[in-house]
Amino acid sequence: MRRTPKESTDSWRRISRRALLLGGAQLGFAGMLGLRMHHMQVDQADEFRLLAEENRINLRLIPPSRGRIFDRKGKIIAENAPTYRITLVREDAGNVEDVIAKLSALVELDEDELNRALTEMRRSAPFLPITIADRVSWEAISRVAVNAPALPGVTPEVGLSRFYPEHGNFAHVIGYVGPVSERDLARYEDPEPVLRIPRFQIGKVGVEAKYEEELRGKAGAKRVEVNAVGRVMRELDRREGDNGADLQLTIDADLQDYVQARLGHESASCVIIDTEKGDLLAIASAPSFDPNKFVRGISVADYAILRENDHRPLASKTVQDAYPPGSTFKMVTALAALEAGILSPDDTVYCPGHMELGSRRFHCWKRTGHGHLTLEQALQQSCDVFFYDVALKVGIDKMADMGHRLGLGVPPDVPMSAVTAGIMPSREWKQRERGKGWQLGDTVNASIGQGFVLASPLQQAIMTARIASGREIHPRLVKTINGVETEVVGGQTLDINPNHLRYVRKGMSAVMNSNRGTGFRSRVVAPGYELAGKSGTSQVRNRVVANDEVPWIERDHALFVAYGPIEAPKIAISVVVEHGGGGSSAAAPIARDVALQALYGGTPPLSAYPSADHEKIQEQQERLDRERLERAEQARGRA
């Protein structure tokens, strides 16, 4: 049917309007597009230029080199050794599984280490490098470098890792480092960015942990240009950080090595402290462990061996453990009584072998009794009844005050982990801690270092140094920081009557140099090197049975404290042999040997010992020299 002219005209009019609307819409869209392009290319040009620059330029942290640790003579005991490792950046790798599969064809990857790395990768930011393989060989690094184009995101690197060349000798003192954990980060209010680098190592225990900030230093940074797959093309800029500070300890590494060897396979500890500045010359716990295993990541099997050892190699016994000091505490009781004026050097006490107190009988170690004794004789023969009697007259509070003045019940300020304060009980202490009133029997027990009294080997060494010097000696472990001498704390007089100190020292001298002294068999005969000391035996069981009739774990602890030379004290010593039996038989010989080693600055001549002991000492010295040499060779082999 043909359209009428009017219908044709209307149709053209409708088509023209649609064309106009469509054309207008197209022009509007083109205008908006132009405006948007102008906004992006002109108004936002700087912003997009910066984003493009960030895609091409990466900022990477440069971990600082950790400060080294030396002994007092400059021998290095903690250093940084170069190691090769392979890292992977997730966002650069793309298909991580594919890249790892290619990498495993070139390098043998430890399955546990790889799983740990993949876990770290999932928890970390995608741009952070994750260590896939650590301590790999140079040949492996070379293969990875040659095949780099096929391994996006993979980088062979040279890094630094902590190494302890003395192995177990300083494990309990300087501790070890390990990767930063979530628990570590939680301790910081605003953790430094370098701490978030996976596997970055910080001090975990000991000096490494206590001086973490000084040893860590400050991280540097570098700007690098990367290509489309994230591979570094060139370094654009670098800002070096600050290396960690070097520490010098007060410890003599050779003396520490000897002490560790002399303690041997015992569960034991020994502290040697300088009586002038309080410098710790040796502070050893046995048995020990190799801290390098913790740096590398100790295996479950190796850790189980350490934890299940009944001699507790992981424990730093010198500062963490507190023992009843036994008869080494009798100097505290004596000085409290002398200062209180209830005892004089000529006073005597009769020892029938026991003392009755109410319905209880307190025995002396010598069941037949010592008879009448003066203070000097009571210390010399370690009579218990003498000190029971004196303690009941002076009271626990004056004994506690004297104990505190000599460093007992006070945590020593040393940069080691889990330092115990021990216990120096008083009436107020028992009421506060136990909710009970003090009993006279408690005083009797405390008078001979039993009952509630507990002291660490370090505290016993401090006590002995203070008695020997009459001054307030505080232990110092770090000698210098980056060459700057650390402060020597204390040195003031103890404000104890010098005559009273002299009476007690005379008794301690008699312990080692009188033929009735409990330490006489461990005396030194070299003129000018004689020692003064005191033995102690602390009970660990209630029943009266000889030590050799009970299992090792039920035997008494053996203790000995000493200082020397008598006329001009230079060092003070404490030795504790766990379950070693008697202090005079198990601990005194060790104290004598390490004292001579310290005073002579090496192996002493046989003439320092009684002639009857020369053959035995000669054999011992040769055996220890062999063991030290073998241990050093084994350490070099493990390095």
HUPE-V835968 format. One record per residue. RES is the residue in three letters. OMEGA is omega in radians with two decimals (999 if undefined). NEAR is the number of other ideal C-beta (glycine too) atoms within 12 Angstrom. Layout:
RES_OMEGA_NEAR / RES_OMEGA_NEAR
This chain:
MET_-3.10_4 / ARG_3.11_6 / ARG_3.05_11 / THR_3.11_10 / PRO_-3.11_10 / LYS_3.14_10 / GLU_3.13_13 / SER_3.14_13 / THR_3.13_13 / ASP_-3.14_14 / SER_3.12_15 / TRP_3.11_15 / ARG_3.14_14 / ARG_3.13_14 / ILE_-3.13_14 / SER_3.14_14 / ARG_3.13_14 / ARG_-3.14_14 / ALA_-3.14_14 / LEU_3.14_14 / LEU_-3.14_14 / LEU_3.12_14 / GLY_3.12_14 / GLY_3.13_14 / ALA_3.13_14 / GLN_3.13_14 / LEU_3.12_14 / GLY_3.14_14 / PHE_3.14_14 / ALA_3.12_14 / GLY_3.13_14 / MET_3.13_14 / LEU_3.12_15 / GLY_3.11_15 / LEU_-3.14_15 / ARG_3.12_15 / MET_3.11_15 / HIS_3.14_14 / HIS_-3.10_15 / MET_-3.02_17 / GLN_-3.10_16 / VAL_-3.06_15 / ASP_-3.09_13 / GLN_-3.07_16 / ALA_-3.10_15 / ASP_-3.10_13 / GLU_-3.14_15 / PHE_3.09_16 / ARG_3.13_16 / LEU_3.12_13 / LEU_3.12_14 / ALA_3.12_13 / GLU_-3.13_17 / GLU_3.09_16 / ASN_-3.07_18 / ARG_-3.06_21 / ILE_3.07_24 / ASN_3.05_30 / LEU_-3.09_23 / ARG_3.13_31 / LEU_3.04_28 / ILE_-3.12_29 / PRO_3.13_36 / PRO_3.07_31 / SER_-3.07_28 / ARG_-3.14_41 / GLY_-3.14_37 / ARG_3.14_35 / ILE_-3.11_49 / PHE_3.01_32 / ASP_-3.02_37 / ARG_3.13_30 / LYS_3.11_19 / GLY_3.10_18 / LYS_-3.05_24 / ILE_-3.12_25 / ILE_3.00_39 / ALA_-3.09_43 / GLU_3.14_29 / ASN_-3.12_29 / ALA_3.12_23 / PRO_3.09_17 / THR_3.10_27 / TYR_3.10_28 / ARG_3.14_34 / ILE_-3.13_43 / THR_3.14_38 / LEU_3.07_44 / VAL_-2.99_35 / ARG_-3.05_31 / GLU_3.09_23 / ASP_-3.05_30 / ALA_-3.06_32 / GLY_3.10_21 / ASN_-3.04_17 / VAL_-3.10_27 / GLU_-3.13_16 / ASP_-3.14_18 / VAL_3.14_35 / ILE_3.09_32 / ALA_3.10_18 / LYS_-3.12_27 / LEU_-3.12_34 / SER_3.08_25 / ALA_-3.12_17 / LEU_-3.05_29 / VAL_3.09_35 / GLU_-3.10_18 / LEU_3.09_30 / ASP_-3.03_21 / GLU_-3.14_14 / ASP_-3.13_15 / GLU_3.13_28 / LEU_3.12_27 / ASN_3.11_15 / ARG_3.13_23 / ALA_3.14_34 / LEU_3.08_25 / THR_3.09_14 / GLU_-3.09_29 / MET_-3.13_31 / ARG_-3.09_16 / ARG_-3.02_18 / SER_3.07_26 / ALA_-3.04_17 / PRO_-3.10_19 / PHE_-3.11_25 / LEU_3.10_29 / PRO_3.12_37 / ILE_3.13_41 / THR_3.14_38 / ILE_3.13_43 / ALA_-3.11_37 / ASP_3.12_35 / ARG_3.10_28 / VAL_-3.07_30 / SER_3.09_19 / TRP_3.14_17 / GLU_3.14_15 / ALA_3.11_26 / ILE_-3.12_29 / SER_-3.13_17 / ARG_3.14_26 / VAL_-3.12_35 / ALA_-3.12_24 / VAL_-3.10_15 / ASN_-3.07_21 / ALA_-3.12_25 / PRO_-3.12_13 / ALA_-3.07_21 / LEU_-3.13_36 / PRO_3.11_29 / GLY_-3.11_37 / VAL_-3.14_43 / THR_2.99_35 / PRO_-3.04_34 / GLU_2.98_32 / VAL_3.14_20 / GLY_3.11_30 / LEU_3.11_29 / SER_-3.10_33 / ARG_3.09_40 / PHE_-3.12_32 / TYR_-3.05_40 / PRO_3.12_30 / GLU_3.10_39 / HIS_-2.98_33 / GLY_-3.02_36 / ASN_-3.08_41 / PHE_-3.03_46 / ALA_-3.09_40 / HIS_-3.09_49 / VAL_-3.07_51 / ILE_3.09_52 / GLY_-3.12_36 / TYR_3.11_40 / VAL_3.10_40 / GLY_-3.13_29 / PRO_3.11_31 / VAL_3.11_30 / SER_3.07_21 / GLU_3.12_15 / ARG_3.10_12 / ASP_-3.11_24 / LEU_-3.10_21 / ALA_-3.13_11 / ARG_-3.10_17 / TYR_3.09_20 / GLU_3.12_7 / ASP_-3.06_9 / PRO_3.07_21 / GLU_-3.12_24 / PRO_-3.09_23 / VAL_-3.14_31 / LEU_-3.12_28 / ARG_3.04_28 / ILE_-3.13_31 / PRO_3.12_34 / ARG_3.05_37 / PHE_-3.00_37 / GLN_3.04_40 / ILE_3.13_39 / GLY_-3.12_37 / LYS_-3.13_28 / VAL_3.04_33 / GLY_-3.14_42 / VAL_3.13_46 / GLU_-3.13_41 / ALA_-3.06_27 / LYS_3.12_29 / TYR_-3.07_38 / GLU_-3.06_34 / GLU_3.12_25 / GLU_-3.09_30 / LEU_-3.04_38 / ARG_-3.08_33 / GLY_-3.12_29 / LYS_-3.11_25 / ALA_3.00_28 / GLY_-3.14_22 / ALA_3.07_22 / LYS_3.04_22 / ARG_-3.12_23 / VAL_3.06_25 / GLU_-3.12_22 / VAL_3.11_28 / ASN_-3.02_19 / ALA_3.14_13 / VAL_3.04_22 / GLY_-3.14_32 / ARG_-3.12_23 / VAL_-3.14_28 / MET_3.12_16 / ARG_3.12_16 / GLU_-3.06_18 / LEU_-3.04_19 / ASP_-3.12_17 / ARG_3.02_16 / ARG_-3.09_18 / GLU_3.07_17 / GLY_3.10_22 / ASP_3.10_22 / ASN_3.11_23 / GLY_-3.13_35 / ALA_3.02_29 / ASP_3.09_29 / LEU_3.00_40 / GLN_-3.14_35 / LEU_3.10_46 / THR_-3.03_39 / ILE_3.04_46 / ASP_-3.03_38 / ALA_-3.14_35 / ASP_3.10_29 / LEU_3.11_43 / GLN_3.14_44 / ASP_3.13_35 / TYR_-3.12_38 / VAL_3.14_46 / GLN_3.13_44 / ALA_-3.10_38 / ARG_3.09_41 / LEU_3.02_44 / GLY_-3.07_28 / HIS_3.10_19 / GLU_2.92_35 / SER_-2.90_31 / ALA_3.11_43 / SER_-3.11_52 / CYS_3.08_51 / VAL_3.03_58 / ILE_-3.07_49 / ILE_3.10_51 / ASP_-3.07_38 / THR_3.11_41 / GLU_-3.09_23 / LYS_-3.07_29 / GLY_3.13_38 / ASP_3.06_39 / LEU_-3.09_49 / LEU_3.05_44 / ALA_3.11_51 / ILE_-2.91_54 / ALA_3.03_47 / SER_3.12_43 / ALA_-0.12_39 / PRO_-3.11_30 / SER_3.14_44 / PHE_-3.13_33 / ASP_-3.11_31 / PRO_3.13_41 / ASN_3.13_31 / LYS_3.13_28 / PHE_3.12_33 / VAL_-3.10_35 / ARG_-3.07_28 / GLY_-3.04_25 / ILE_-3.13_22 / SER_3.12_15 / VAL_-3.11_12 / ALA_-3.13_11 / ASP_3.14_20 / TYR_3.11_18 / ALA_3.12_12 / ILE_-3.14_19 / LEU_-3.08_26 / ARG_-3.07_17 / GLU_3.13_13 / ASN_-3.09_19 / ASP_3.05_16 / HIS_3.00_29 / ARG_-3.12_26 / PRO_-3.12_32 / LEU_-3.09_35 / ALA_3.02_34 / SER_-2.94_36 / LYS_-3.08_40 / THR_-3.09_50 / VAL_-3.09_44 / GLN_-3.04_31 / ASP_3.07_31 / ALA_-3.05_34 / TYR_2.91_45 / PRO_-3.04_34 / PRO_3.13_51 / GLY_-3.03_46 / SER_3.05_50 / THR_3.12_55 / PHE_-3.01_53 / LYS_3.08_51 / MET_3.12_53 / VAL_3.12_51 / THR_-3.11_52 / ALA_-3.12_52 / LEU_3.09_45 / ALA_-3.13_40 / ALA_3.12_36 / LEU_-3.13_35 / GLU_3.13_30 / ALA_3.11_24 / GLY_3.12_14 / ILE_3.14_23 / LEU_3.03_33 / SER_-3.06_21 / PRO_-3.08_25 / ASP_3.12_14 / ASP_3.11_24 / THR_3.06_22 / VAL_-3.14_35 / TYR_3.13_22 / CYS_3.07_32 / PRO_-3.11_25 / GLY_3.11_22 / HIS_3.04_24 / MET_3.12_32 / GLU_3.05_18 / LEU_-3.04_22 / GLY_-3.14_12 / SER_-3.09_8 / ARG_3.06_16 / ARG_3.10_17 / PHE_-3.05_33 / HIS_2.90_26 / CYS_3.14_32 / TRP_3.09_35 / LYS_-2.99_22 / ARG_3.13_15 / THR_3.08_14 / GLY_-3.14_22 / HIS_-3.07_31 / GLY_-3.13_20 / HIS_-3.08_19 / LEU_2.92_33 / THR_3.11_28 / LEU_-3.12_37 / GLU_-3.13_35 / GLN_-3.14_31 / ALA_3.07_48 / LEU_-3.11_49 / GLN_-3.06_35 / GLN_3.10_37 / SER_3.11_45 / CYS_-3.14_44 / ASP_-3.05_41 / VAL_3.10_39 / PHE_-3.07_46 / PHE_2.99_48 / TYR_-3.06_40 / ASP_-3.12_37 / VAL_-3.09_43 / ALA_3.14_45 / LEU_3.12_32 / LYS_-3.05_27 / VAL_3.11_30 / GLY_-3.04_26 / ILE_-3.05_37 / ASP_3.08_24 / LYS_3.07_33 / MET_3.13_49 / ALA_3.13_35 / ASP_3.12_28 / MET_3.11_42 / GLY_3.12_44 / HIS_-3.14_31 / ARG_3.13_33 / LEU_3.02_45 / GLY_3.13_42 / LEU_-3.11_47 / GLY_-3.13_36 / VAL_-3.13_29 / PRO_3.09_26 / PRO_-3.13_39 / ASP_3.08_25 / VAL_-3.10_40 / PRO_3.05_34 / MET_-3.03_40 / SER_3.02_27 / ALA_3.14_24 / VAL_-3.10_29 / THR_3.06_28 / ALA_-3.04_24 / GLY_3.11_36 / ILE_2.95_33 / MET_-2.95_40 / PRO_3.03_39 / SER_3.12_30 / ARG_3.14_25 / GLU_3.14_17 / TRP_-3.08_30 / LYS_3.12_27 / GLN_-3.12_16 / ARG_-3.02_14 / GLU_-3.06_16 / ARG_-3.14_18 / GLY_-3.12_9 / LYS_3.10_14 / GLY_-3.13_15 / TRP_3.13_28 / GLN_3.12_22 / LEU_3.10_25 / GLY_3.08_26 / ASP_3.13_32 / THR_3.13_37 / VAL_3.13_39 / ASN_-3.10_35 / ALA_-3.06_49 / SER_3.14_50 / ILE_3.04_45 / GLY_3.07_47 / GLN_3.14_41 / GLY_-3.06_33 / PHE_-3.03_36 / VAL_3.08_44 / LEU_3.13_32 / ALA_3.08_49 / SER_3.05_44 / PRO_3.11_57 / LEU_3.11_53 / GLN_3.11_52 / GLN_3.08_59 / ALA_3.10_54 / ILE_3.11_51 / MET_-3.11_53 / THR_3.12_48 / ALA_-3.14_45 / ARG_3.09_44 / ILE_-3.10_50 / ALA_-3.05_41 / SER_-3.05_34 / GLY_-3.11_28 / ARG_-3.09_30 / GLU_-3.11_28 / ILE_3.04_40 / HIS_-3.10_35 / PRO_3.05_49 / ARG_-3.10_34 / LEU_3.14_44 / VAL_-3.06_40 / LYS_3.13_32 / THR_3.00_26 / ILE_-3.03_26 / ASN_3.07_23 / GLY_-3.14_14 / VAL_-3.09_14 / GLU_3.07_16 / THR_-3.05_27 / GLU_2.99_16 / VAL_-3.06_21 / VAL_3.07_21 / GLY_-3.13_27 / GLY_3.14_21 / GLN_3.11_16 / THR_3.13_16 / LEU_-3.10_30 / ASP_3.01_17 / ILE_-3.12_31 / ASN_-3.11_21 / PRO_3.11_19 / ASN_3.13_16 / HIS_3.07_29 / LEU_-3.13_33 / ARG_3.13_24 / TYR_-3.12_32 / VAL_3.12_44 / ARG_3.13_40 / LYS_3.09_29 / GLY_3.13_43 / MET_3.08_46 / SER_-3.13_34 / ALA_3.12_34 / VAL_-3.04_48 / MET_-2.99_44 / ASN_3.03_33 / SER_-3.04_24 / ASN_3.05_15 / ARG_-3.13_24 / GLY_-3.11_33 / THR_3.13_44 / GLY_-3.04_50 / PHE_-3.11_29 / ARG_3.13_29 / SER_-3.10_43 / ARG_3.03_36 / VAL_-3.07_42 / VAL_3.13_26 / ALA_-3.14_24 / PRO_3.14_11 / GLY_-3.14_17 / TYR_-3.09_33 / GLU_-3.12_34 / LEU_2.94_48 / ALA_-3.08_49 / GLY_3.08_56 / LYS_3.12_55 / SER_3.08_53 / GLY_3.06_52 / THR_-3.10_40 / SER_-3.05_40 / GLN_3.06_34 / VAL_3.10_25 / ARG_-3.10_19 / ASN_-3.07_10 / ARG_-3.12_11 / VAL_3.13_13 / VAL_3.12_15 / ALA_-3.09_13 / ASN_-3.07_27 / ASP_3.12_15 / GLU_-3.13_13 / VAL_3.10_19 / PRO_-3.09_13 / TRP_-3.04_22 / ILE_-3.13_16 / GLU_-3.11_20 / ARG_-3.11_28 / ASP_3.00_39 / HIS_3.12_46 / ALA_-3.12_45 / LEU_3.02_57 / PHE_3.02_55 / VAL_-3.09_57 / ALA_2.97_62 / TYR_-3.14_50 / GLY_-0.19_44 / PRO_-3.02_29 / ILE_-3.02_32 / GLU_-3.14_16 / ALA_-3.02_17 / PRO_3.07_36 / LYS_-3.08_30 / ILE_2.98_46 / ALA_-2.98_54 / ILE_2.90_58 / SER_3.11_55 / VAL_3.04_54 / VAL_3.04_52 / VAL_-3.11_45 / GLU_3.10_35 / HIS_-3.10_32 / GLY_-3.12_40 / GLY_-3.08_30 / GLY_3.12_33 / GLY_-3.10_47 / SER_-3.10_41 / SER_-3.05_26 / ALA_-3.04_34 / ALA_-3.08_50 / ALA_3.13_45 / PRO_3.11_42 / ILE_3.14_48 / ALA_3.11_55 / ARG_-3.06_45 / ASP_-3.13_39 / VAL_3.09_49 / ALA_3.13_53 / LEU_3.11_43 / GLN_3.14_41 / ALA_-3.07_42 / LEU_3.13_37 / TYR_-3.10_28 / GLY_-3.13_17 / GLY_-3.10_17 / THR_-3.13_27 / PRO_3.07_28 / PRO_3.13_19 / LEU_-3.11_24 / SER_3.09_18 / ALA_-3.08_32 / TYR_3.02_31 / PRO_-3.04_23 / SER_-3.12_14 / ALA_-3.09_12 / ASP_-3.00_24 / HIS_-3.09_18 / GLU_-3.14_14 / LYS_3.14_18 / ILE_3.12_30 / GLN_3.13_19 / GLU_-3.13_14 / GLN_-3.14_28 / GLN_3.14_29 / GLU_3.13_16 / ARG_-3.13_17 / LEU_3.10_27 / ASP_3.13_21 / ARG_-3.10_15 / GLU_3.14_22 / ARG_3.13_29 / LEU_-3.14_16 / GLU_-3.13_15 / ARG_3.12_25 / ALA_3.13_24 / GLU_3.10_14 / GLN_3.14_15 / ALA_3.12_26 / ARG_3.13_13 / GLY_-3.14_10 / ARG_-3.05_19 / ALA_999_16
